[in-house]
Amino acid sequence: MATETPFTHIDPDTGIAIPEVDVPSQKLPPGEWLRKNLFNNWYNSLITVLLTIGVAYVSWRVLRFVFVTAKWEPVRENLTLINIGTYPRDEQWRVVAQVLIWSGAAGLGIGAAVAGAKFRALQAGMEYVVDPALAKVKRYSGLLLLGLVFLGFTKTFGPLILTVVSLAVAYALYWVASRVAGHNVGLLWAGVAALMVFGFQIVSGFFGMGWLWMGVPIAAAVYSVIGRNETIEPRRLRLIQIGAALGVLVVLFVVYLVVDSVGVEWDEWEGFHLNLLAAAIAIALSFPLGLLLALGRRSSFPALRIMSTTYIEIIRGVPLISLLLMAQFFIGFFLDTRTPLSLFTRATAAMTLFTAAYVAEIVRGGLQAVPKGQTEAGNSVGMAPWSVTRLIVLPQALRAVIPAMVGQFISLFKDTSLLLIIGKIEILGAREIIHGQEAYRGFGIAETLVFAAFAFWAVSFTMSRESQRLERKLGVGER
Amino acid sequence: MSQTTLEPPPDVESEQIAWYRNVETLRIVGQVAAVVLVVGLLFWLFNNLLTNLNRLNINTDFGFLSRPTNFQISFDEGFDPRSSVWQMVLVGIKNTFLAGIVGIIIASIVGLVIGIARLSSNWLVSRLATIYVEAFRNIPPLVIIIFFGFAIFTFGPFPVLEEATQISWFGSDNTALVLSNRVWGVPSLIAEDNVGIFWAIFVFAIVAAVGVAIYRTRLSDRTGVLHHRVRWALGTFAIIALAGHFIVGGAFSASWPVVSENGRRIDNGFVLNFGYISTTVALGLYTASHVAEIIRGSILAVPKGQSEAANAIALRAFQRYRYIVLPQALRIALPPTINQYLNLIKNTSLGIAVSYAEITLLTKTSIGNGRPAPQSIAVLMAVYLLFSLTISFLLNIYNRRIQLVER
């Protein structure tokens, strides 16, 4: 098919379709470039001159603030407080272990993505193009800068060593994962999930229902590996698969029963660590819930449709704070438990319920964008309705909404700052503890805020860059 | 045997489909099951809530709304602690809207400027606009509000009220601005006795302005003269309103802010507290970064042929923007922009961090004073919900209208 229509790019934040125009990027000689971009007519020249003076002055003031006048002592002396709040200090090894394990998971995940891309490129008969190193550095510039600032503020070598080791772990797992054959990518993702859960439990402890969270990705991996065996008759194979998967769960159940170690109470997770954890958990939980709500809203069952729509519209109509206040005061009353849930659990539940409604609307947008012919084609080859949704509609819909989804998750991450209002000590709460100390009362207020803002900015900015890259890579809308 | 015989189609009607495979039955069964599940879940949740509330001896009715609040609202001397919780809710709604409306104005103006600047042919201008957008939209609005509230006010460069900076009105003795780290004073208008007649004239001025605008439009339709209806209408309105003001002998007099003797508060004028300024300015600047992206996207979404056609009929750059590109772009931009406005109004609840007395803060304070939390939060949510649903209802009507217009 000829691509006569121009490629459109759907802006993830606004949902506006922008026709993309190919601008030939040509390198101009410096003089020409200046004339074209800064001095093309008299008023532009005037603006350029005035702005240059303004920018020079502001940059000078900013640089002087950052390097000369700013009182960074409140930040420098309280880095641990900012990072983990009043988390018990003799349990810090758990956080260190978590950082290492999650670095490994990140490395494995990126490796899995690369292996998957290589595999798809191979199938499509194309060459897999590796991004130049400079592009990678640019993409992660926010996080790199945050890391450098952190390390610049530390006084011991511990954080530096931790950074180097975790990067090494991540790279090692990346190296291994990116060389795995394409059809094993699913196993890598199961590994990522298991590592994520493990990293979570190393802090929270191995008890209660932990075996289930840990067991699901491993059991799925075992199930899929055994399923590859082609020598056994299918019906027996299916039995062996289910048996092995259940076996994994049983073994883990017993192990957790024996180990039964409680780590650090959830309510003791504080500082920037809390912001990241709460966001990660709420993201992981709100996605499936949002997906179900979106399918419900698009369902042909009027009852399901009305219920999903009501939920989505109510949640989208109220601010997150009202839900968090609900979590603070009485969300626990909805359950039949006498032992109160931890505030962390209640707040994360509120954030999950809130984000799910927005995720549902985003997914609905994606579902609407899938042409009706796709469903009809699926039906016409005799697929069951649920299979049509799962195998044909959803993959296309989800691919189209990845950028918007990342945008929503960035917004969720920024919203973790609201935990301050219900009295959780996240990064802004840690700031208040700092200024409660005698030495820093009313001292360096702007500096600690700038630092907190920078921490949020670095993570959000990197995520949004990454989503832009994903969007280009997936060629969203280019059909 | 090349002859093919068509088998008669199996008689579908006569073939009994088992009830559990009948799609029609399954549809009904599935829906009933879903409804029963959800209703059952909701019933269980509310039953638990009521049981728990009864166990803790918390009232489950809304009677508290008509009882006195028993607390003072900060920066609001007019509020009587003996007034009912209902009145507190109304004060909260008023403050939420005051912050929302000014925030929306700031966000629209800054957002429009930054959005157009992002597309500037001047490299420096577009770069600076990009930096603005990327900086503001990746920082939580709460951090920006707290920055304004505590790093710029409270602990910032402004003096305490006793030593407030006072800026006089162009050489006169009157103070036009009182700047301190907690409150700002600005001049305001005080209604005189004869203001009633003035309001009548004011309404007449509005009617006259609308009439003139309609007349100019018709004239333009008939003769082809440029209508300039906005200019004409505003002019008519200003002339009649000003004339009315002088005819009744001054309906308003200016009230200039003055720091009181003991240096504790500002008398006269209009007093803005730091929570209000922080919330509106911070949210305005934050939302502007999102509005700017919408404006930029909408301008890019206008087909390039429109600009080229404008060039072809020799319109100047300003005319091209004013008459060709922007009207089309704003139509695309309107729905997402209104969403942002809604977000801004919901975000005014963050004013809680700088103790701005909007509805959320008042609800939280009132819960802290022993009012039942579930009902209080239900009222809070109902207020926001009512507003959001009204706006999205209007937006849906509007969307349907422009879709009809556009084939």
Boltz contact constraints between the chains, C-beta under 6 A:
constraints:
  - contact:
      token1: [A, 11]
      token2: [B, 297]
      max_distance: 6.0
  - contact:
      token1: [A, 13]
      token2: [B, 293]
      max_distance: 6.0
  - contact:
      token1: [A, 14]
      token2: [B, 294]
      max_distance: 6.0
  - contact:
      token1: [A, 14]
      token2: [B, 297]
      max_distance: 6.0
  - contact:
      token1: [A, 14]
      token2: [B, 336]
      max_distance: 6.0
  - contact:
      token1: [A, 16]
      token2: [B, 297]
      max_distance: 6.0
  - contact:
      token1: [A, 16]
      token2: [B, 298]
      max_distance: 6.0
  - contact:
      token1: [A, 16]
      token2: [B, 301]
      max_distance: 6.0
  - contact:
      token1: [A, 18]
      token2: [B, 297]
      max_distance: 6.0
  - contact:
      token1: [A, 18]
      token2: [B, 300]
      max_distance: 6.0
  - contact:
      token1: [A, 18]
      token2: [B, 301]
      max_distance: 6.0
  - contact:
      token1: [A, 37]
      token2: [B, 123]
      max_distance: 6.0
  - contact:
      token1: [A, 38]
      token2: [B, 123]
      max_distance: 6.0
  - contact:
      token1: [A, 44]
      token2: [B, 122]
      max_distance: 6.0
  - contact:
      token1: [A, 47]
      token2: [B, 122]
      max_distance: 6.0
  - contact:
      token1: [A, 48]
      token2: [B, 124]
      max_distance: 6.0
  - contact:
      token1: [A, 51]
      token2: [B, 124]
      max_distance: 6.0
  - contact:
      token1: [A, 301]
      token2: [B, 31]
      max_distance: 6.0
  - contact:
      token1: [A, 303]
      token2: [B, 31]
      max_distance: 6.0
  - contact:
      token1: [A, 303]
      token2: [B, 34]
      max_distance: 6.0
  - contact:
      token1: [A, 303]
      token2: [B, 35]
      max_distance: 6.0
  - contact:
      token1: [A, 304]
      token2: [B, 34]
      max_distance: 6.0
  - contact:
      token1: [A, 307]
      token2: [B, 38]
      max_distance: 6.0
  - contact:
      token1: [A, 317]
      token2: [B, 385]
      max_distance: 6.0
  - contact:
      token1: [A, 317]
      token2: [B, 388]
      max_distance: 6.0
  - contact:
      token1: [A, 317]
      token2: [B, 389]
      max_distance: 6.0
  - contact:
      token1: [A, 318]
      token2: [B, 381]
      max_distance: 6.0
  - contact:
      token1: [A, 318]
      token2: [B, 384]
      max_distance: 6.0
  - contact:
      token1: [A, 318]
      token2: [B, 385]
      max_distance: 6.0
  - contact:
      token1: [A, 319]
      token2: [B, 346]
      max_distance: 6.0
  - contact:
      token1: [A, 319]
      token2: [B, 349]
      max_distance: 6.0
  - contact:
      token1: [A, 321]
      token2: [B, 349]
      max_distance: 6.0
  - contact:
      token1: [A, 321]
      token2: [B, 360]
      max_distance: 6.0
  - contact:
      token1: [A, 322]
      token2: [B, 380]
      max_distance: 6.0
  - contact:
      token1: [A, 322]
      token2: [B, 381]
      max_distance: 6.0
  - contact:
      token1: [A, 325]
      token2: [B, 377]
      max_distance: 6.0
  - contact:
      token1: [A, 326]
      token2: [B, 377]
      max_distance: 6.0
  - contact:
      token1: [A, 329]
      token2: [B, 373]
      max_distance: 6.0
  - contact:
      token1: [A, 330]
      token2: [B, 373]
      max_distance: 6.0
  - contact:
      token1: [A, 330]
      token2: [B, 374]
      max_distance: 6.0
  - contact:
      token1: [A, 333]
      token2: [B, 49]
      max_distance: 6.0
  - contact:
      token1: [A, 333]
      token2: [B, 52]
      max_distance: 6.0
  - contact:
      token1: [A, 334]
      token2: [B, 45]
      max_distance: 6.0
  - contact:
      token1: [A, 334]
      token2: [B, 48]
      max_distance: 6.0
  - contact:
      token1: [A, 334]
      token2: [B, 49]
      max_distance: 6.0
  - contact:
      token1: [A, 335]
      token2: [B, 48]
      max_distance: 6.0
  - contact:
      token1: [A, 336]
      token2: [B, 48]
      max_distance: 6.0
  - contact:
      token1: [A, 414]
      token2: [B, 140]
      max_distance: 6.0
  - contact:
      token1: [A, 417]
      token2: [B, 140]
      max_distance: 6.0
  - contact:
      token1: [A, 417]
      token2: [B, 142]
      max_distance: 6.0
  - contact:
      token1: [A, 421]
      token2: [B, 352]
      max_distance: 6.0
  - contact:
      token1: [A, 442]
      token2: [B, 155]
      max_distance: 6.0
  - contact:
      token1: [A, 445]
      token2: [B, 150]
      max_distance: 6.0
  - contact:
      token1: [A, 445]
      token2: [B, 151]
      max_distance: 6.0
  - contact:
      token1: [A, 445]
      token2: [B, 155]
      max_distance: 6.0
  - contact:
      token1: [A, 446]
      token2: [B, 151]
      max_distance: 6.0
  - contact:
      token1: [A, 449]
      token2: [B, 147]
      max_distance: 6.0
  - contact:
      token1: [A, 449]
      token2: [B, 151]
      max_distance: 6.0
  - contact:
      token1: [A, 452]
      token2: [B, 143]
      max_distance: 6.0
  - contact:
      token1: [A, 453]
      token2: [B, 139]
      max_distance: 6.0
  - contact:
      token1: [A, 453]
      token2: [B, 143]
      max_distance: 6.0
  - contact:
      token1: [A, 456]
      token2: [B, 139]
      max_distance: 6.0
  - contact:
      token1: [A, 456]
      token2: [B, 140]
      max_distance: 6.0
  - contact:
      token1: [A, 457]
      token2: [B, 138]
      max_distance: 6.0
  - contact:
      token1: [A, 457]
      token2: [B, 139]
      max_distance: 6.0
  - contact:
      token1: [A, 460]
      token2: [B, 138]
      max_distance: 6.0
  - contact:
      token1: [A, 461]
      token2: [B, 138]
      max_distance: 6.0
